[in-house]
Structures are given as structure tokens and as C-alpha cells.
Amino acid sequence: MTDNDKIFEPAYDENAMEFVRRVIAEQDDREPLHIVEQLVEIAVSELKGRSYDISAAVSDKHMKVTLRHYGKPLDERMVWRMGNHTDRVNYAPDGDDAWKLVIRRDIPPLYVTRR
């Protein structure tokens, strides 16, 4: 997280997918961020009803979604494959029986090419 990150938390009655869609919809450059929505959906479905906390940090250069859960870890092969579809995925223990998944998507700068 940097000083320029805007932090988002879900509303009281907002599920993970509604939350991620809302955060993406609030960004100027939405297109490169849609993969994050798909990866969060995969991760949440793998949790199979276990409780979790979710948050997002967004700057003009990236979006990071953090999903923290307890209990059995996610399948490491699935996490590795998630990393193949975005810029960075970090998954590690986070205290007593907790795990933290961070999905990062960089927002490429706009550029103009001459034809």
C-alpha cells in the first residue's frame, strides 16, 4: 500500500463480488481490472462458505484486492494459476490459522501510437 492508494471496504450488506464490481466501476480505466473480478470469484468459490474479509487499495497505477480467511489454505496450484492471469498474486499465512491472498493488477499508462 502506498500513500496514494485509495482504500475501499465493502458496505455492510455487500458480498465480495458486488464489492469488487463497485470498486472497478468507480475507476477511470476499468478494462484492465476486469480480470481481478474473475480471480476474486474463483477464490471466493474455493472458500466454500468460510468467512473472509475483503478490501481493496487503488491508485492510478494499480488495484490490489486483499482477501483474508481462516482455516484450510487454498489449493496452491490454483493460486499459482491465478498469478498467470494478473500482475502479481501473493498468498501466505497471516497469523493464527489465517491466510491472506493479495491480487494485484497494474493499470498500464495510456499511450498513443502513430500509424
C-alpha positions in Angstrom: 0.0 0.0 0.0 1.3 3.5 -0.8 0.3 7.0 0.3 -1.6 7.5 -3.0 -3.8 4.4 -2.6 -7.5 4.9 -2.0 -8.8 2.2 0.4 -12.2 0.6 -0.2 -14.1 -1.5 2.3 -17.4 -3.4 1.5 -20.7 -2.0 2.6 -22.4 -3.9 5.4 -24.7 -5.9 3.1 -22.3 -6.1 0.1 -20.9 -9.5 -0.9 -17.4 -9.9 -2.3 -18.5 -9.8 -6.0 -20.7 -6.8 -5.5 -17.9 -5.0 -3.7 -15.2 -5.7 -6.4 -17.7 -4.7 -9.2 -18.4 -1.4 -7.4 -14.7 -0.6 -6.9 -13.9 -1.4 -10.6 -16.9 0.7 -11.7 -15.5 3.7 -9.8 -12.2 3.6 -11.7 -11.5 5.6 -14.9 -9.6 2.8 -16.6 -11.9 -0.2 -15.9 -10.9 -2.6 -18.8 -7.6 -4.0 -17.4 -9.3 -4.5 -14.0 -12.0 -7.0 -15.0 -9.6 -9.9 -14.6 -9.5 -9.1 -10.9 -13.3 -9.6 -10.7 -12.9 -13.1 -12.2 -10.0 -14.1 -9.9 -11.9 -12.9 -6.8 -14.9 -15.0 -7.9 -12.7 -18.1 -8.2 -11.1 -17.5 -4.8 -14.4 -16.9 -3.0 -15.9 -20.0 -4.6 -12.9 -22.1 -3.3 -13.6 -20.9 0.2 -16.8 -22.9 0.1 -18.8 -20.7 2.6 -15.9 -20.0 5.0 -15.9 -16.4 6.4 -13.4 -13.9 5.0 -12.6 -10.2 5.0 -12.1 -8.3 1.7 -10.7 -4.9 1.0 -9.2 -3.1 -2.0 -6.5 -0.4 -2.5 -6.5 1.5 -5.7 -4.1 4.1 -7.1 -3.7 5.5 -10.6 -1.1 2.7 -11.3 -2.7 -0.4 -9.7 -5.5 -2.2 -7.9 -4.9 -4.6 -5.1 -7.6 -6.8 -3.6 -6.9 -8.4 -0.3 -8.9 -11.5 0.8 -8.1 -12.8 4.4 -9.6 -16.0 5.5 -9.3 -18.7 8.2 -9.0 -22.4 8.1 -7.7 -24.7 5.4 -5.5 -22.9 2.8 -6.5 -22.6 -0.9 -5.0 -25.0 -3.3 -1.5 -23.8 -4.2 -1.9 -24.8 -7.8 -5.0 -22.6 -8.2 -3.1 -19.7 -6.6 -0.2 -20.3 -8.9 -2.5 -20.3 -12.0 -4.2 -17.1 -10.7 -0.7 -15.5 -10.9 -0.5 -16.3 -14.6 -3.5 -14.1 -15.3 -2.6 -10.9 -13.5 0.5 -8.9 -12.5 1.1 -10.3 -9.0 -0.6 -12.8 -6.6 0.7 -13.3 -3.1 -0.7 -15.9 -0.8 0.8 -16.5 2.7 -0.1 -17.4 6.3 -1.3 -14.4 8.2 -1.4 -15.2 11.9 -3.3 -17.9 13.8 -4.9 -20.2 11.3 -5.4 -17.2 8.9 -4.3 -16.8 5.3 -4.0 -13.7 3.2 -4.4 -13.5 -0.6 -3.4 -10.3 -2.4 -4.3 -10.0 -6.1 -2.6 -7.0 -7.9 -3.4 -5.7 -11.3 -1.3 -2.9 -12.7 -3.1 -0.2 -14.7 -1.0 0.5 -17.8 -0.5 4.1 -18.8 -2.4 5.4 -21.7 -0.3 5.8 -24.8 -0.8 6.9 -28.4 0.8 5.2 -31.4 1.3 6.7 -34.8 0.2 4.7 -37.8 
